């Protein structure tokens, strides 16, 4: 099985979650997004089509460039998808479902869902950035924490993820699900890799953590500071659930240092 096919299979299983198909059809797919049970892949052109007041809420690191949006629009049109009349917004492509002329999805409903998802970013109390990279394959996850929900935006790029380059995957998560989802995300990167986690809250709590995986075993490097210089010391081996433990500790710190809105 080629690397690209293997990557597609891994991402399809990851997106579907335990016991779920990758996507539903039409209306059922939109309902699934609302319930937070699945990832939906949204093309760059649709994100760029958001009103300016909403685009400013999108994580800066993941805001598509205009030229990238134009490239994606052309690519999707080449697959046979016709943009809405009068608007350069292509139809959303779901994981596991091919784009074609016979698509029955409602673009207006999907655009409304994306608009609502983006508007919720304005309620963010804290933000966690997780980057898992082997050098050849990278998963970049931005998580915005509201009072009782996480808004997750995922970008996959690099070796084996070429077909996902023009899309960002969106999902609503319960905070208790974030550790498991991050573990599943780590499984998409098959090679030795480094996980970098940074966090920042409105209570001015910030931090950075690193985990290093070699041959399937996680370790934490020792960071030593000497004046303005930071060096990496010996690594300490961790248990198999290191990623979940790290996420749980980070969430606990953010939740206990950020008071609820009045």
C-alpha positions in Angstrom: 0.0 0.0 0.0 1.5 3.4 -1.0 2.2 6.1 1.6 -0.6 8.3 0.1 -3.2 5.5 0.3 -2.1 4.6 3.8 -2.3 8.2 4.9 -5.8 8.5 3.4 -6.9 5.4 5.3 -5.5 6.6 8.6 -7.1 10.0 8.2 -10.4 8.5 7.2 -10.5 6.3 10.3 -9.3 9.2 12.5 -12.0 11.5 11.2 -14.8 9.0 11.6 -14.0 8.1 15.2 -14.8 4.9 16.9 -17.8 3.1 15.4 -18.6 6.0 12.9 -18.4 6.2 9.2 -16.2 9.0 7.8 -19.2 11.1 6.7 -22.9 11.0 6.2 -24.8 12.2 3.3 -26.2 15.7 2.9 -28.3 16.7 5.9 -27.1 13.9 8.1 -23.5 15.1 7.6 -24.4 18.6 8.7 -26.2 17.2 11.8 -23.1 15.2 12.7 -21.0 18.3 12.6 -23.3 20.0 15.0 -23.1 17.1 17.4 -19.3 17.4 17.4 -18.8 13.7 16.5 -16.9 14.1 13.3 -14.3 16.2 11.6 -15.4 18.1 8.5 -12.9 19.2 5.8 -13.6 22.8 4.7 -11.9 24.1 1.5 -9.8 27.2 1.8 -12.0 29.2 -0.6 -15.0 28.8 1.7 -12.9 30.0 4.7 -11.7 33.0 2.7 -15.3 33.8 1.8 -16.1 34.5 5.4 -17.0 38.1 6.2 -14.1 40.3 7.3 -15.4 40.5 10.9 -15.2 36.7 11.1 -11.9 36.3 9.3 -10.2 38.4 11.9 -11.2 35.7 14.5 -9.6 32.8 12.7 -6.2 31.7 14.1 -3.6 33.8 12.3 -1.3 30.8 11.8 -4.0 29.0 9.9 -5.6 31.8 7.9 -5.2 30.7 4.2 -3.4 33.0 1.9 -5.4 34.5 -1.0 -3.3 32.8 -3.6 -3.7 29.5 -1.9 -7.5 30.0 -1.9 -7.4 30.7 -5.6 -5.4 27.5 -6.3 -7.8 25.4 -4.2 -10.8 26.9 -6.0 -9.3 26.0 -9.4 -8.5 22.5 -8.2 -11.9 21.8 -6.9 -13.6 23.2 -10.0 -11.3 20.9 -12.1 -12.9 18.0 -10.2 -16.3 19.0 -11.5 -17.6 21.1 -8.6 -19.3 24.3 -9.7 -19.1 27.4 -7.4 -22.3 29.0 -6.2 -23.6 31.6 -8.7 -22.1 35.0 -8.1 -19.7 33.8 -5.4 -16.2 32.3 -5.5 -17.0 29.8 -2.7 -16.5 26.2 -3.7 -18.5 23.3 -2.2 -17.2 21.8 1.0 -15.5 18.4 0.5 -16.0 15.9 3.2 -13.6 13.1 4.1 -14.5 9.9 2.5 -16.9 11.5 0.1 -15.9 12.4 -3.5 -16.8 15.8 -4.9 -18.9 15.5 -8.1 -21.7 17.0 -10.1 -24.3 14.8 -8.4 -23.6 16.2 -4.9 -26.8 16.9 -3.0 -25.3 18.8 0.0 -26.7 22.2 0.8 -23.9 24.8 0.5 -26.0 27.5 2.2 -26.4 25.2 5.3 -22.7 24.4 5.4 -21.7 28.0 5.0 -24.1 28.9 7.9 -22.5 26.2 10.1 -19.0 27.5 9.3 -20.1 31.0 10.1 -21.5 29.9 13.4 -18.3 27.9 14.2 -16.1 30.9 13.4 -18.3 33.3 15.4 -17.7 31.1 18.5 -14.0 31.8 18.3 -14.9 35.2 19.8 -15.8 33.4 23.0 -12.3 31.9 23.4 -10.9 32.0 26.9 -7.7 30.1 26.2 -5.9 28.6 23.2 -3.7 25.5 22.8 -1.5 24.9 19.8 -0.3 21.4 19.1 2.2 20.6 16.3 3.3 17.0 15.7 6.0 16.8 13.1 8.4 14.2 11.8 10.0 16.6 9.4 8.3 14.9 6.5 4.7 14.9 7.8 3.0 17.5 10.1 -0.3 17.8 11.9 -1.1 21.3 13.2 -4.0 21.5 15.7 -5.3 24.8 17.0 -7.8 24.5 19.9 -9.8 27.4 21.2 -11.3 26.8 24.6 -14.6 28.4 25.5 -16.3 28.0 28.8 -17.6 24.4 28.1 -16.5 23.5 24.5 -13.3 23.3 22.4 -13.2 24.5 18.8 -10.6 22.5 17.0 -9.0 23.4 13.6 -6.7 20.9 12.1 -4.3 21.2 9.2 -2.4 18.2 7.7 0.5 18.6 5.3 3.6 16.9 4.1 4.3 13.3 2.9 1.2 11.3 2.5 -1.2 14.1 3.2 -1.1 15.8 -0.2 -4.8 15.5 -0.9 -5.6 17.4 2.4 -3.3 20.3 1.6 -6.1 22.6 0.4 -8.4 21.9 3.4 -8.8 22.6 7.1 -10.6 20.2 9.3 -13.0 21.5 11.9 -14.7 20.0 14.9 -16.4 20.9 18.2 -15.0 18.8 21.1 -15.8 18.3 24.8 -12.7 19.2 26.8 -12.6 15.6 28.1 -12.2 14.4 24.5 -9.1 16.5 23.7 -6.6 14.0 25.1 -7.9 11.1 23.2 -8.3 13.0 20.0 -4.7 14.2 20.3 -3.5 10.7 20.8 -5.3 9.6 17.7 -3.8 12.5 15.8 -0.3 11.4 16.9 -1.0 8.0 15.3 -1.4 9.7 11.9 2.3 10.6 12.0 4.0 7.3 11.7 7.6 8.3 11.9 9.7 9.4 14.9 8.4 12.9 15.8 8.3 15.8 18.1 5.1 17.1 19.7 5.2 20.8 20.6 2.4 22.2 22.8 2.0 25.9 23.6 -0.8 27.5 25.5 -2.1 30.9 26.4 -5.0 32.2 28.4 -6.8 35.5 28.9 -5.5 35.3 32.5 -2.0 35.7 31.0 -1.0 32.1 31.8 1.4 30.8 29.1 3.7 27.9 28.6 5.4 25.5 26.2 5.9 21.7 26.4 7.8 19.2 24.3 7.5 15.5 23.8 9.8 13.3 21.6 8.7 10.0 20.2 11.3 7.5 19.1 10.3 3.9 18.0 6.9 4.5 19.5 8.2 5.5 22.9 7.6 9.0 24.3 10.2 11.0 26.2 10.4 14.5 27.6 13.6 16.5 27.0 15.0 18.4 29.9 15.2 22.2 29.2 17.9 24.1 31.0 18.0 27.9 31.1 21.2 29.9 31.5 20.6 33.6 31.2 19.0 34.1 27.8 20.1 30.7 26.5 18.0 27.5 26.7 19.7 24.2 26.1 18.2 20.7 25.8 19.4 18.2 28.3 18.9 14.4 28.7 15.5 12.9 27.9 13.3 11.1 30.4 11.2 8.2 29.2 7.5 8.5 29.8 4.5 6.1 30.0 2.5 5.2 26.9 -0.3 7.7 27.9 2.2 10.6 28.0 0.2 12.7 25.5 -3.1 12.3 27.3 -1.4 13.1 30.6 0.1 16.3 29.2 -3.2 17.5 27.7 -5.0 16.8 31.0 -2.4 18.8 33.0 -2.6 21.7 30.5 -6.4 21.8 30.6 -6.4 21.7 34.3 -4.0 24.6 34.6 -6.0 26.7 32.1 -9.3 25.9 33.7 -8.2 26.7 37.2 -6.4 29.9 36.3 -9.2 31.3 34.1 -12.3 32.4 35.9 -15.7 32.0 34.3 -17.4 34.9 32.6 -19.8 36.8 34.9 
